[in-house]
């Protein structure tokens, strides 16, 4: 950690979720990484802490993820306006970012977000991504902004949030041997 962020719990957690009817569990990684300017230290020091956290998260994923199960990752990556931070994440994290996917015209994703410009993923602290596996395809079908209005006169967060709806698909024949116990 670096600066004031050492006073807050930062880290990553992987949960394995079993959904009735889905043939394999889904892996969910959630994180909150070191901030930049708000940490109260130099940009170089905050970037070094952020990179170390991303590297540790990558090691956690390499050690803990089942390569046969899809993954969704989400959280406060603290990458707003930082190509250095975002680039290091992109090298470490699997799959594709929701914002990049949903902006592809052929994706079929209903993007109810004000994503504009050449790199709208740099306009937010929060990122969501996903990775399919050969047996199960996972795709975002809708992304929408949340909590953009104050509640009781106060904002719920220091930045916008968004919710993504994912669709899971698979071929039954891929899992027929699992169902029969073979």
Secondary structure, 3 states (H helix, E strand, C coil): CCHHHHHCCCEEEEEEECCCCCCCCEEEEEEECCCCHHHCCCHHHHHHHHHHHHHHHHHHHHHHCCCCCCEEEEEECCCCCCHHHHHHHHHHCCCEEHHHHHCCHHHCCEEECCCCCCCHHHHCCEEEEEECCCCEEEEEEEEEEECCCCECCECCCCCCEEEEEEEEEECHHHHHHHHCCC
